[in-house]
Amino acid sequence: MNAHQITVPAVIYAGEGSIEQLRDIIRAERAKTILVFTDKGIRSYGLSARVEAICAEEGTLKVVDDLTAEPAVSDIERVLHEVEGDHPDLVVGLGGGSVMDAAKLASILIGADYTLHDLLVDATIAKKQVRSVMIPTTCGTGSEATCNAIVAIPEESSKKGIVNSCMISDYVILDVTMIAQLPPKIIAATGVDALAHCVECYTSKKATMLSDPYAKEGARKIFHNIRRAFSTAGDLAAKQEMLLGAYYGGIAITGSGTTAVHALSYPLGGKYHIAHGVSNAILFAHVMEFNKDACADRLAELCDAVFPELAGKSVEEKADYIIAEIAAIVRDTEIPTSLEEFGIQPEDIDFLVTAGSQQTRLLVNNCKELSLDDIRYIYKKVL
């Protein structure tokens, strides 16, 4: 018997103005001290104002806004040390993937008898310590739905994922007002990241009957809305669809898993500090083209779900269409398509190949095994 599992947040609110549900959450949890993770950019745009006001009205508010982008282990440890005496009853993550990942880690580390370093060795020991609420302010990471948290490992010039279902958030709020003023380049990078989640999860070796519907529907929403969300600032309908697509992609990750696109992007962020969504976008179409002979049927099925008007095309044509559309979206949303502009030179390839090959947690999900020569070939394609 093949039994499959998927774990999703317990309560999800969506729609314009749904941020107001935070008050009901705080009251339902009888939370007196609320710890909010966010960043200074979000606060400067005023995006955190309503969240902070609700929390301050309902209890004692503590805000953490000084984490670095894609925080390292030392950053997380510093923050946890600063807040350990506050004894929060509720943790809120308001931001992009790094902010929400930090909040999720706090929810399993505050008051625990193990450390972050212990989790890097064995994440299975984690237990939920504090209930959590995730409120994304981008349309891409899916962190609000996943049981993953990514931390930078500077000494290895790479990143590592901590995975435990206890990090699944208890509440999620998908309010389009949180991304209404998001700069187009952030919509593009995070949106393509979310699309990669959906396509990778659908073509992953670990894809199941439970993850597939989320991956397909997430892909459909993103393929059809990312250009509108990017080009038309006032198109809240497209942006709400992007939020939902990203959330569905996050659920797909929990039931399936990302593959070589994400695996090979980690060294680009870890050493060269290329934004996660951008590094994924640069690699995305090239990895799928490399994988095509091992997953053409799955790409064709995805094409049927997203572009039903192409039903009469062959499997090969449908697979090619999906890959071409991925490349077109990256171009149309003005994301870089080469590593050259980030100062990466041919002599950096050896490091990238070694570091990329070490991302075995994700590479084992890829539908096609990658040799060191294969990894080198892909990196060379994007130089």
C-alpha positions as CSV (number, residue, x, y, z in Angstrom):
1,M,0.0,0.0,0.0
2,N,1.3,3.5,-0.9
3,A,0.2,6.0,1.8
4,H,0.8,9.7,1.1
5,Q,0.8,12.5,3.6
6,I,0.5,16.3,3.3
7,T,0.4,18.8,6.2
8,V,-1.2,22.2,5.8
9,P,-1.7,25.2,8.1
10,A,-4.8,24.7,10.3
11,V,-6.5,28.0,9.5
12,I,-6.1,30.2,6.4
13,Y,-7.7,33.6,5.8
14,A,-7.6,35.1,2.3
15,G,-8.9,38.2,0.6
16,E,-8.6,42.0,0.8
17,G,-8.8,43.1,4.4
18,S,-8.3,39.7,5.9
19,I,-5.5,41.1,8.0
20,E,-8.2,42.2,10.4
21,Q,-8.6,38.5,11.4
22,L,-5.4,38.8,13.3
23,R,-7.3,40.3,16.2
24,D,-9.5,37.2,16.4
25,I,-6.5,34.9,16.2
26,I,-4.8,36.7,19.2
27,R,-8.0,36.4,21.2
28,A,-8.6,32.8,20.3
29,E,-5.0,32.0,21.4
30,R,-5.4,34.1,24.5
31,A,-2.0,35.6,23.6
32,K,-0.8,38.3,25.9
33,T,2.7,38.8,24.5
34,I,3.1,38.8,20.7
35,L,6.5,38.6,19.0
36,V,6.5,40.0,15.4
37,F,9.2,39.2,13.0
38,T,9.5,41.7,10.1
39,D,12.1,43.9,8.5
40,K,12.9,47.6,8.3
41,G,11.8,47.9,4.7
42,I,8.4,46.6,5.5
43,R,8.0,49.0,8.4
44,S,9.2,51.9,6.3
45,Y,6.5,51.2,3.7
46,G,3.9,51.2,6.5
47,L,3.0,47.6,5.8
48,S,3.5,46.5,9.4
49,A,1.5,49.4,10.9
50,R,-1.9,47.6,11.0
51,V,-0.3,44.4,12.3
52,E,1.6,46.2,15.0
53,A,-1.5,48.3,16.0
54,I,-3.7,45.2,16.4
55,C,-1.0,43.4,18.4
56,A,-0.4,46.4,20.7
57,E,-4.1,46.8,21.3
58,E,-4.5,43.2,22.2
59,G,-1.4,42.6,24.3
60,T,2.3,43.4,24.7
61,L,4.2,43.7,21.4
62,K,7.8,42.9,20.7
63,V,9.1,43.6,17.2
64,V,12.2,42.0,15.6
65,D,13.1,43.9,12.4
66,D,16.9,43.7,12.1
67,L,17.6,40.3,10.6
68,T,19.7,40.3,7.6
69,A,18.3,39.0,4.3
70,E,18.7,35.2,4.1
71,P,19.9,35.2,7.7
72,A,22.8,33.1,8.9
73,V,22.8,30.8,11.9
74,S,24.4,33.4,14.0
75,D,21.7,36.0,13.1
76,I,19.0,33.7,14.3
77,E,20.8,32.8,17.4
78,R,21.4,36.5,18.3
79,V,17.7,37.3,17.9
80,L,16.6,34.3,19.9
81,H,18.9,35.4,22.7
82,E,17.4,38.9,22.6
83,V,13.8,37.7,23.0
84,E,14.3,34.6,25.2
85,G,13.1,36.6,28.3
86,D,9.9,37.9,26.6
87,H,8.1,34.5,26.8
88,P,5.8,35.2,23.8
89,D,2.5,33.5,23.5
90,L,2.3,34.0,19.8
91,V,4.9,34.4,17.0
92,V,3.9,36.4,13.9
93,G,6.0,36.4,10.7
94,L,5.3,39.4,8.5
95,G,7.5,39.5,5.4
96,G,9.1,37.5,2.8
97,G,10.7,34.0,3.1
98,S,13.6,34.9,5.3
99,V,11.4,36.7,7.8
100,M,8.8,33.9,7.9
101,D,11.6,31.3,8.1
102,A,13.0,33.1,11.1
103,A,9.6,33.3,12.8
104,K,9.0,29.6,12.1
105,L,12.4,28.7,13.7
106,A,11.5,30.9,16.7
107,S,8.2,28.9,17.1
108,I,10.2,25.7,17.6
109,L,13.2,27.1,19.5
110,I,11.9,29.6,22.1
111,G,11.9,27.7,25.4
112,A,13.3,24.5,23.8
113,D,16.0,22.3,25.4
114,Y,17.8,22.0,22.0
115,T,19.6,24.6,19.9
116,L,19.6,25.7,16.3
117,H,22.9,23.9,15.9
118,D,21.2,20.7,17.2
119,L,18.5,21.1,14.5
120,L,21.2,21.4,11.8
121,V,22.4,18.0,12.8
122,D,19.0,16.4,13.4
123,A,15.8,18.4,12.7
124,T,13.5,15.6,13.8
125,I,14.0,16.5,17.4
126,A,12.0,19.8,17.0
127,K,8.7,20.4,18.7
128,K,6.3,23.3,18.4
129,Q,7.0,25.6,21.4
130,V,4.9,28.7,20.4
131,R,1.9,29.0,18.1
132,S,2.5,31.0,14.9
133,V,0.9,33.2,12.3
134,M,2.4,33.8,8.9
135,I,1.5,36.9,6.8
136,P,3.4,37.0,3.5
137,T,4.3,40.4,2.0
138,T,5.7,38.9,-1.3
139,C,4.0,36.6,-3.8
140,G,6.6,33.9,-4.0
141,T,8.3,32.1,-1.2
142,G,5.4,29.9,0.0
143,S,7.2,29.8,3.4
144,E,3.8,30.5,5.1
145,A,2.8,27.0,4.1
146,T,6.0,25.0,4.3
147,C,7.7,23.0,7.1
148,N,11.1,24.3,5.9
149,A,13.4,27.0,7.1
150,I,16.5,28.0,5.1
151,V,19.6,29.4,6.9
152,A,22.8,30.6,5.5
153,I,26.0,28.7,6.4
154,P,28.7,31.4,5.7
155,E,31.6,29.1,6.4
156,E,30.4,26.8,3.6
157,S,29.3,29.6,1.3
158,S,26.0,27.9,1.0
159,K,22.6,27.5,2.6
160,K,20.9,24.6,4.4
161,G,17.3,23.7,4.9
162,I,15.8,22.6,8.3
163,V,12.7,20.5,7.8
164,N,10.2,19.5,10.4
165,S,6.4,19.5,10.2
166,C,6.2,21.3,13.6
167,M,7.2,24.4,11.7
168,I,3.9,24.4,9.8
169,S,2.2,27.6,10.8
170,D,-1.0,27.5,12.8
171,Y,-2.6,30.4,10.9
172,V,-2.0,32.1,7.5
173,I,-3.3,35.4,6.3
174,L,-3.2,36.0,2.6
175,D,-4.2,39.7,2.3
176,V,-3.6,41.3,-1.1
177,T,-3.1,44.7,0.6
178,M,0.2,43.4,1.9
179,I,1.6,43.2,-1.6
180,A,-0.5,46.0,-3.3
181,Q,2.6,48.3,-3.4
182,L,5.2,45.7,-4.0
183,P,7.8,46.8,-6.5
184,P,7.5,45.1,-9.9
185,K,11.0,43.5,-9.6
186,I,10.1,41.8,-6.3
187,I,6.8,40.6,-7.8
188,A,8.8,39.1,-10.7
189,A,11.5,37.4,-8.7
190,T,9.2,36.0,-6.0
191,G,6.6,35.1,-8.5
192,V,9.0,33.0,-10.6
193,D,10.3,31.4,-7.4
194,A,6.7,30.3,-6.6
195,L,6.3,29.1,-10.2
196,A,9.5,27.0,-9.8
197,H,8.0,25.5,-6.6
198,C,4.9,24.4,-8.5
199,V,6.7,23.0,-11.6
200,E,9.5,21.4,-9.6
201,C,7.1,19.7,-7.2
202,Y,5.0,18.4,-10.1
203,T,8.0,16.9,-11.8
204,S,9.7,15.7,-8.5
205,K,10.3,12.0,-7.8
206,K,8.4,12.6,-4.6
207,A,5.3,14.0,-6.2
208,T,2.1,12.4,-5.0
209,M,-1.7,12.4,-5.5
210,L,-1.9,14.9,-2.7
211,S,0.8,17.3,-3.8
212,D,-0.2,17.3,-7.5
213,P,-3.4,19.2,-7.3
214,Y,-1.8,22.0,-5.4
215,A,1.2,22.2,-7.8
216,K,-1.1,22.3,-10.9
217,E,-3.4,24.9,-9.5
218,G,-0.6,27.0,-8.2
219,A,1.1,26.8,-11.6
220,R,-2.1,27.8,-13.4
221,K,-2.6,30.8,-11.2
222,I,1.0,32.0,-11.6
223,F,1.4,31.4,-15.4
224,H,-1.8,33.4,-16.1
225,N,-1.3,36.3,-13.6
226,I,2.4,37.0,-13.2
227,R,2.7,39.4,-16.2
228,R,-0.4,41.3,-15.1
229,A,0.8,41.6,-11.5
230,F,4.2,42.7,-12.7
231,S,3.0,45.3,-15.2
232,T,-0.1,46.7,-13.7
233,A,0.3,48.2,-10.2
234,G,-3.4,48.4,-9.5
235,D,-4.4,44.9,-10.6
236,L,-5.2,43.5,-7.2
237,A,-7.1,40.6,-8.6
238,A,-3.9,39.3,-10.3
239,K,-1.9,39.9,-7.2
240,Q,-4.4,38.0,-5.0
241,E,-4.1,35.1,-7.5
242,M,-0.3,35.3,-7.2
243,L,-0.6,35.1,-3.4
244,L,-2.8,32.0,-3.7
245,G,-0.5,30.5,-6.3
246,A,2.5,31.0,-4.0
247,Y,0.6,29.5,-1.1
248,Y,-0.4,26.4,-3.2
249,G,3.2,26.1,-4.2
250,G,4.2,26.0,-0.6
251,I,1.8,23.2,0.2
252,A,3.1,21.3,-2.8
253,I,6.6,21.6,-1.3
254,T,5.4,20.1,1.9
255,G,3.9,17.1,0.1
256,S,6.5,16.7,-2.6
257,G,9.7,18.7,-2.8
258,T,11.7,21.1,-5.0
259,T,14.5,19.7,-7.2
260,A,17.6,20.7,-9.1
261,V,16.6,24.3,-9.7
262,H,16.6,25.1,-6.0
263,A,19.6,22.9,-5.3
264,L,21.8,24.7,-7.8
265,S,20.5,28.1,-6.8
266,Y,21.6,27.7,-3.1
267,P,25.4,28.3,-3.7
268,L,24.5,31.4,-5.8
269,G,22.7,32.9,-2.8
270,G,25.1,31.5,-0.2
271,K,28.3,32.9,-1.7
272,Y,27.4,35.5,-4.2
273,H,24.2,36.8,-2.4
274,I,22.1,36.7,-5.5
275,A,18.4,37.0,-4.4
276,H,16.8,33.6,-4.1
277,G,14.1,34.2,-6.7
278,V,16.5,35.7,-9.2
279,S,19.0,32.8,-8.9
280,N,16.1,30.3,-9.4
281,A,14.8,32.3,-12.4
282,I,18.2,32.2,-14.1
283,L,18.4,28.5,-13.7
284,F,14.8,27.5,-14.1
285,A,14.3,26.9,-17.9
286,H,17.7,25.4,-18.3
287,V,17.2,22.8,-15.6
288,M,13.8,21.9,-17.0
289,E,15.2,21.6,-20.5
290,F,17.9,19.3,-19.1
291,N,15.2,17.2,-17.3
292,K,12.8,17.1,-20.2
293,D,13.6,13.7,-21.5
294,A,12.8,12.3,-18.0
295,C,9.6,14.3,-17.3
296,A,8.1,15.2,-20.6
297,D,4.9,13.4,-19.7
298,R,4.6,15.3,-16.5
299,L,5.3,18.6,-18.2
300,A,2.6,17.7,-20.8
301,E,0.1,17.0,-18.0
302,L,0.9,20.3,-16.4
303,C,0.4,22.0,-19.8
304,D,-3.0,20.4,-20.1
305,A,-4.0,21.8,-16.7
306,V,-2.6,25.3,-17.4
307,F,-3.2,25.7,-21.1
308,P,-6.1,23.4,-22.1
309,E,-6.3,25.1,-25.5
310,L,-3.1,23.1,-26.4
311,A,-4.8,19.7,-25.8
312,G,-4.3,18.7,-29.4
313,K,-0.5,19.1,-29.3
314,S,2.0,16.2,-28.8
315,V,3.6,15.4,-25.5
316,E,6.9,16.8,-26.8
317,E,5.2,20.0,-28.0
318,K,3.5,20.6,-24.7
319,A,6.6,20.0,-22.7
320,D,8.5,22.4,-24.9
321,Y,5.7,25.0,-24.5
322,I,5.9,24.9,-20.7
323,I,9.7,25.4,-20.8
324,A,9.5,28.2,-23.4
325,E,6.8,29.9,-21.4
326,I,9.0,29.8,-18.3
327,A,11.8,31.4,-20.2
328,A,9.5,34.0,-21.7
329,I,8.1,35.0,-18.3
330,V,11.7,35.6,-17.0
331,R,12.4,37.8,-20.0
332,D,9.0,39.6,-19.8
333,T,9.4,40.4,-16.2
334,E,13.0,41.8,-16.7
335,I,14.8,39.3,-14.5
336,P,18.5,38.8,-15.4
337,T,19.1,35.7,-17.4
338,S,22.9,35.4,-16.9
339,L,25.2,35.1,-13.9
340,E,27.8,37.3,-15.7
341,E,26.2,40.6,-14.4
342,F,26.7,39.4,-10.9
343,G,30.4,39.1,-11.4
344,I,30.6,35.3,-11.6
345,Q,33.4,34.2,-13.8
346,P,34.3,30.9,-15.5
347,E,36.8,30.3,-12.8
348,D,34.0,30.2,-10.2
349,I,32.5,27.1,-11.9
350,D,34.5,24.6,-9.8
351,F,33.2,26.0,-6.6
352,L,29.6,26.1,-7.9
353,V,29.7,22.5,-9.1
354,T,31.1,21.2,-5.8
355,A,28.7,23.3,-3.7
356,G,25.7,22.5,-5.9
357,S,26.4,18.7,-5.8
358,Q,26.3,18.8,-2.0
359,Q,22.6,19.9,-2.0
360,T,21.6,16.2,-1.9
361,R,18.4,16.9,0.1
362,L,16.9,18.4,-3.1
363,L,18.9,16.7,-5.8
364,V,17.5,13.3,-4.8
365,N,14.1,14.6,-5.7
366,N,15.1,15.5,-9.3
367,C,13.6,13.2,-11.9
368,K,17.0,12.8,-13.5
369,E,20.3,12.1,-11.7
370,L,22.8,14.9,-12.2
371,S,26.5,14.0,-12.5
372,L,29.2,16.6,-11.7
373,D,29.5,17.1,-15.5
374,D,25.8,17.7,-15.8
375,I,25.9,20.3,-13.0
376,R,28.9,21.9,-14.7
377,Y,27.0,22.0,-18.0
378,I,24.0,23.7,-16.5
379,Y,26.0,26.4,-14.7
380,K,28.0,27.0,-18.0
381,K,24.6,27.6,-19.8
382,V,23.9,30.6,-17.5
383,L,27.3,32.2,-17.5
